[in-house]
């Protein structure tokens, strides 16, 4: 199934999308990647959804990526004797380690690591930032605060600590169990929640043992500050605007989003923009104009993918939400201004032979009648480098590895084709590329394509060859009779 857009669509699975028929309908409507949210559902639920996606993949004959999103450490208050209390602006309130039920003046915060990191003047946010408190004094087992913005605080509401780097591992014990389960299932991507430092990513990578690519969710101020280091050790990035918008002023999120997207693009690593993109479509068959503009902005920025959360997992109109994203993407990408913005934001940094090869491929494709750039890749690196250039022609990634093809489903503009066996000679690569381009409707016998690869084959990171090839196999055999 050929997409007529470059940006990819990630759809979260949940109660509203828990059947073969619905998952297939979402895929046919435009979903390229399915997200399994490990915060909700049992391992049995997750395993069933994974199996359904793989059945849809086999029936449609196209690679589909599966992303398992780990919950991450959840910081929550304890319980209240009355179930809830009302906090008024200006009042004093204490958090402590005492397990006794909470009152109007205190509640348990069963996380000693928070108290160890707090300092006077720090901010505590409760219930997605609706309640804001300033720490006045604190110790190893308490924090006395002043309520800056009041509201209702109730049992087990979440707590955010935006001002300090917490001495917390990004992986809880639940996350470790979920990570192992997801890797054994065979997911393609692992999304790591509440990353604060590069070491968090490296810990997850050590546990994954190469069984899945690691995608870091940027949703804490500490992650924004350490973005370069986190990006360097990650395989991909998610701009998770939910918690980011809680822990930072909301007006800071749009420029941060642009910076994160540009950084990931320059590093040739896929980047997803997520959270509340079509939120109203949970209840409505049509989005708001503002939501459409939000999706369009991410596409204009050059994001590799845009993501649906509750819209496809629990909403009333999951297929319509995917179809809306698909339509918005095709409209934006047909706008001449889109090409101007994408090309103006292209990184000109060239450091390696591979950088030069893919830049030349894009320039040749855009100045001659080339119909597609075909990349041979074991690891996906060549295809990602070509995608970084954001060429005007389609990118066809050919690989013998099912895992590589699936992971590339998250990469901008890339159509993935699994070839049956390893290619050992470049002429074989050219012929396979020609056949793929023609069979998928990218080119005809009268057209030309570009073929990029690394020689020797089957060695990662050796992109070093580029050829303009006719789509008539007889001409290839004449040129290369051996």
C-alpha positions in Angstrom: 0.0 0.0 0.0 1.6 3.2 -1.1 1.1 6.4 0.9 0.7 9.7 -1.0 2.4 11.8 1.7 5.7 11.9 3.5 4.9 12.5 7.2 4.0 9.3 9.1 1.0 8.8 11.3 1.2 7.1 14.7 -2.1 5.7 16.1 -2.5 4.5 19.7 -4.4 1.3 20.3 -6.9 1.0 23.1 -10.5 0.0 23.9 -11.8 1.8 20.8 -9.3 0.0 18.5 -9.1 -3.4 19.9 -10.2 -5.6 17.0 -8.7 -6.9 13.8 -11.3 -5.0 11.7 -10.6 -1.7 13.4 -6.8 -2.0 13.3 -7.0 -2.8 9.6 -9.3 0.1 9.0 -6.9 2.4 10.8 -4.0 1.1 8.7 -6.0 1.5 5.5 -7.0 5.0 6.5 -3.3 6.0 6.9 -1.8 4.7 10.2 1.9 3.7 9.7 2.9 3.0 13.3 0.8 1.6 16.1 1.5 2.6 19.7 0.9 0.2 22.6 0.5 2.3 25.8 2.1 0.2 28.6 0.3 2.5 31.2 -3.0 0.9 30.3 -4.0 -2.7 29.9 -2.5 -6.0 31.0 0.3 -7.9 29.3 -2.4 -10.1 27.9 -4.2 -7.0 26.3 -0.9 -5.7 24.9 0.1 -9.1 23.5 -3.3 -9.5 21.8 -3.1 -6.1 20.2 0.5 -6.8 19.0 -0.7 -10.1 17.4 -3.6 -8.3 15.6 -1.2 -5.7 14.2 1.1 -8.4 12.9 -1.9 -10.2 11.3 -3.0 -6.9 9.6 0.6 -6.5 8.4 0.7 -9.9 6.8 -2.7 -9.6 5.2 -1.9 -6.1 3.7 1.6 -7.2 2.7 3.4 -4.1 4.0 5.7 -3.5 7.0 4.0 -1.9 10.0 5.9 -0.5 13.0 4.9 -1.2 16.6 5.9 1.2 19.4 5.7 0.2 23.0 5.4 3.3 25.3 6.7 2.6 28.8 4.9 4.3 31.6 7.9 5.7 33.5 8.0 6.6 37.2 4.7 8.0 38.4 4.9 10.4 41.4 1.6 10.5 43.3 0.3 11.8 46.6 -1.3 9.4 49.1 -4.9 9.3 50.2 -7.1 11.7 52.1 -9.5 10.9 55.0 -12.3 12.7 53.1 -11.2 11.5 49.7 -10.3 15.1 48.7 -9.6 18.6 50.1 -9.8 22.1 48.7 -6.6 24.1 48.7 -6.9 27.9 48.7 -4.4 30.3 47.3 -2.0 31.6 50.1 -2.6 28.8 52.5 0.1 26.6 54.0 0.3 22.9 53.1 2.7 20.1 53.9 3.9 17.1 52.1 5.6 14.4 54.2 6.4 10.6 54.4 3.8 10.0 57.1 1.4 7.2 55.8 -1.6 8.6 57.8 -4.5 9.8 55.6 -4.3 13.3 54.5 -6.1 16.4 55.8 -6.7 20.0 54.7 -3.2 20.8 55.9 -1.0 17.8 54.8 -0.8 14.6 52.8 1.7 11.8 52.3 4.1 12.1 49.3 5.7 8.6 49.4 8.8 9.5 47.5 11.8 10.3 49.7 13.9 11.0 46.6 11.8 14.1 46.0 12.5 15.5 49.4 16.2 14.7 49.0 16.3 16.9 45.8 14.0 19.7 46.8 15.3 23.2 47.7 13.5 26.2 49.1 11.8 28.1 46.2 11.2 25.0 44.1 7.7 24.4 42.6 5.5 21.4 43.1 2.6 20.8 40.7 -0.3 18.6 41.4 -3.1 17.2 39.1 -1.5 18.1 35.8 -0.4 21.6 37.1 -3.9 22.7 38.1 -2.5 23.2 41.7 0.8 25.0 42.1 2.8 25.2 45.4 6.0 26.9 46.3 8.4 25.1 48.7 9.2 27.4 51.7 11.2 25.0 53.8 12.1 21.3 53.4 14.0 18.4 54.9 14.7 14.8 54.3 11.1 13.8 55.1 8.9 16.9 54.6 8.2 20.0 52.5 6.3 23.0 53.8 4.7 24.9 51.0 2.5 27.9 50.2 -0.3 27.3 47.7 0.2 29.7 44.7 -2.8 28.3 42.7 -5.5 26.4 44.5 -8.0 23.7 43.6 -9.2 20.3 44.6 -6.5 17.8 45.6 -7.7 14.2 45.9 -6.4 10.6 46.3 -3.3 9.6 44.4 -3.1 12.7 42.2 0.1 13.0 40.2 2.9 15.3 41.2 5.4 17.1 38.9 8.7 18.6 40.1 9.8 20.9 37.3 12.7 22.8 38.9 15.0 20.0 39.9 16.6 16.9 38.4 15.2 14.1 40.5 17.5 11.1 41.5 15.0 8.8 39.9 15.7 6.1 37.3 13.6 6.6 34.2 12.7 2.9 34.5 10.6 1.7 37.4 10.3 -2.0 38.3 7.1 -2.1 36.3 8.9 -0.5 33.3 11.6 -3.2 33.5 9.0 -5.9 33.4 7.2 -4.2 30.6 10.4 -3.6 28.6 11.3 -7.3 28.7 7.8 -8.3 27.8 7.6 -5.9 24.9 11.0 -7.0 23.6 10.1 -10.6 23.8 6.9 -9.8 21.8 9.0 -8.3 19.1 8.1 -4.6 19.1 10.1 -2.3 16.9 10.4 0.8 19.1 10.5 1.4 22.8 9.4 4.9 24.0 11.1 5.9 27.2 9.1 8.2 29.5 10.4 11.0 31.8 13.9 10.9 30.5 16.1 13.4 32.4 19.6 12.5 31.2 21.5 10.5 28.6 22.2 7.8 31.2 18.5 7.0 31.3 18.6 6.1 27.6 21.7 4.0 28.0 20.1 2.0 30.8 17.1 1.2 28.6 19.4 0.3 25.7 21.4 -2.1 27.8 18.2 -3.9 28.9 16.8 -4.0 25.3 20.0 -5.7 24.1 19.4 -4.6 20.5 15.9 -6.1 20.3 14.2 -2.7 19.7 15.2 0.9 18.9 15.0 3.4 21.7 12.9 6.6 21.4 13.3 9.2 24.1 10.2 11.2 25.1 11.2 14.8 25.9 8.7 15.9 28.5 10.8 17.4 31.4 12.8 20.6 31.6 15.9 18.6 32.5 15.5 16.7 29.2 15.3 20.0 27.3 18.5 21.2 28.9 20.3 17.9 28.2 18.7 17.5 24.7 22.0 17.2 22.7 23.3 14.5 25.0 20.0 12.6 25.0 19.7 12.9 21.2 23.2 11.5 20.7 22.3 8.2 22.5 18.7 7.9 21.2 17.4 6.3 18.0 14.5 8.7 17.9 12.7 11.5 19.7 9.1 12.2 20.8 8.1 15.8 21.6 5.7 14.8 24.4 3.9 18.1 24.9 1.6 16.9 27.7 3.9 16.9 30.7 6.2 19.4 28.9 3.3 21.9 29.0 2.7 21.1 32.7 6.2 21.6 33.8 7.0 24.6 31.6 5.0 27.7 30.8 2.7 26.8 28.0 4.1 29.6 25.8 7.5 28.0 26.0 6.4 24.8 24.4 6.1 25.9 20.7 9.6 27.2 20.4 10.9 24.2 22.2 9.0 21.9 19.8 10.7 23.7 16.8 14.1 23.3 18.4 13.7 19.6 19.2 12.4 18.8 15.7 15.2 20.6 14.0 17.8 18.9 16.2 16.4 15.5 15.4 16.2 16.2 11.7 19.9 17.4 11.7 20.9 14.1 13.4 18.9 12.0 10.9 16.8 10.6 13.7 13.0 10.3 13.5 11.0 12.7 15.6 7.3 12.5 16.6 5.2 15.4 17.6 2.5 14.2 20.1 -0.3 15.1 22.6 -3.7 16.6 22.0 -3.2 17.0 18.3 -6.9 16.2 17.5 -8.2 16.1 21.0 -11.8 17.2 20.2 -12.1 14.2 17.9 -12.5 12.0 20.9 -16.1 13.2 21.0 -16.5 14.9 17.7 -16.3 13.6 14.1 -14.6 16.8 13.0 -11.6 18.6 14.6 -11.3 22.3 15.5 -9.5 24.7 13.1 -6.9 25.2 15.8 -6.2 21.5 16.0 -5.8 21.2 12.2 -3.4 24.1 12.4 -1.4 22.4 15.1 -1.0 19.2 13.0 -0.1 21.3 10.0 2.5 23.3 11.9 4.3 20.0 12.9 4.3 18.9 9.3 5.6 22.3 8.1 8.4 22.0 10.7 9.5 18.7 9.0 8.5 16.3 11.8 8.8 12.7 10.8 5.5 11.7 12.4 2.4 13.1 14.1 0.6 11.1 16.8 -2.9 10.3 17.9 -3.4 9.2 21.6 -6.9 9.0 23.1 -8.3 10.0 19.7 -7.6 6.5 18.3 -7.3 4.6 21.6 -10.6 5.6 23.4 -12.4 8.0 21.1 -15.6 7.7 19.2 -14.1 8.4 15.8 -10.7 6.7 15.5 -10.7 6.1 11.8 -12.0 9.6 11.1 -9.1 11.0 13.2 -6.5 9.0 11.2 -8.2 10.1 7.9 -8.2 13.7 9.0 -4.4 13.6 9.7 -3.9 12.0 6.3 -5.9 14.7 4.6 -4.1 17.5 6.4 -0.7 16.0 5.6 -1.5 15.7 1.9 -2.9 19.3 1.8 0.2 20.7 3.6 2.7 18.8 1.5 1.1 20.0 -1.8 1.5 23.6 -0.7 4.5 25.4 -2.4 5.2 27.1 0.9 5.9 23.7 2.5 8.8 23.0 0.2 10.2 26.5 0.8 10.1 26.0 4.6 11.5 22.5 4.4 14.4 23.5 2.1 15.2 26.7 4.1 15.5 24.6 7.3 17.7 21.9 5.7 21.0 21.3 7.5 24.0 22.1 5.3 26.5 20.3 7.6 28.5 17.6 5.7 31.0 15.5 7.5 31.2 12.1 5.9 31.2 10.4 2.6 27.7 9.2 3.3 26.5 12.8 3.9 27.9 13.8 0.5 26.4 10.8 -1.3 22.8 11.5 0.0 23.1 15.2 -0.6 24.2 14.5 -4.2 21.3 12.1 -4.6 18.9 14.7 -3.6 20.4 17.4 -5.8 20.5 15.1 -8.9 16.9 14.0 -8.2 15.7 17.6 -8.1 17.5 18.8 -11.2 16.8 15.9 -13.5 13.8 13.6 -14.3 14.4 11.1 -11.4 11.3 9.4 -10.1 12.6 7.9 -6.8 15.7 7.5 -4.6 16.1 3.8 -3.8 18.3 2.9 -0.8 19.8 -0.4 0.2 20.3 -0.7 4.0 21.0 -3.2 6.6 20.5 -0.9 9.6 18.3 1.8 8.0 21.1 4.4 8.2 21.2 5.2 4.5 17.5 5.7 4.3 17.5 8.0 7.3 20.3 10.0 5.8 18.4 10.4 2.6 15.2 11.3 4.5 17.1 14.0 6.4 17.6 15.7 3.0 13.8 15.8 2.6 14.0 15.3 -1.2 11.1 16.1 -3.5 11.0 12.5 -4.9 9.9 9.4 -3.0 12.4 7.3 -1.0 12.2 3.5 -1.4 14.2 1.6 1.3 15.1 -1.9 0.5 16.4 -4.3 3.1 16.5 -8.0 3.8 15.8 -7.4 7.5 12.2 -7.3 8.6 13.1 -5.3 11.7 14.8 -2.6 9.7 11.9 -2.2 7.4 9.5 -1.9 10.3 11.6 0.6 12.2 11.9 2.7 9.0 8.1 3.0 9.0 8.6 6.0 11.4 11.0 7.8 9.0 9.8 10.7 6.8 9.0 9.9 3.2 10.2 6.3 3.3 8.4 3.4 1.7 9.9 0.1 3.0 10.3 -3.0 0.9 11.6 -6.3 2.3 13.8 -8.1 -0.2 14.0 -11.9 0.0 17.8 -12.3 0.3 21.0 -10.4 0.9 22.3 -8.5 -2.1 26.0 -9.2 -2.7 26.7 -7.3 -6.0 25.7 -3.8 -7.0 24.0 -4.9 -10.2 21.7 -7.1 -8.2 20.8 -4.0 -6.0 20.0 -1.9 -9.1 17.8 -4.5 -10.6 16.0 -5.1 -7.3 15.5 -1.3 -6.9 14.1 -1.0 -10.5 11.6 -3.8 -9.9 10.5 -2.3 -6.6 10.1 1.2 -8.0 8.0 -0.1 -10.9 5.9 -2.5 -9.0 4.9 0.2 -6.5 4.0 2.7 -9.2 6.9 5.1 -8.6 8.4 4.7 -12.0 7.7 3.1 -15.4 10.1 1.4 -17.9 10.7 4.8 -19.5 11.9 6.5 -16.3 15.1 6.7 -14.3 15.8 6.2 -10.6 18.7 6.8 -8.2 20.2 3.9 -6.3 22.3 4.4 -3.2 24.1 1.7 -1.2 27.2 0.8 0.7 29.8 -1.4 -0.8 30.8 -3.9 0.5 27.2 -4.9 1.1 25.8 -6.0 4.5 28.2 -3.8 6.4 26.6 -1.1 8.5 27.5 2.6 7.8 29.2 2.2 4.4 27.0 4.4 2.2 29.5 5.2 -0.5 27.9 4.6 -4.0 25.3 6.4 -6.1 24.0 5.5 -9.5 21.4 6.8 -11.9 19.7 3.7 -13.3 17.2 3.2 -16.2 14.1 1.4 -15.3 14.5 -0.9 -18.3 16.3 -4.0 -17.1 17.6 -4.7 -20.6 19.6 -1.5 -20.5 21.1 -2.4 -17.1 22.3 -5.8 -18.4 23.8 -4.1 -21.5 25.7 -1.7 -19.3 26.8 -4.4 -16.9 27.1 -7.6 -18.9 28.9 -9.4 -16.1 
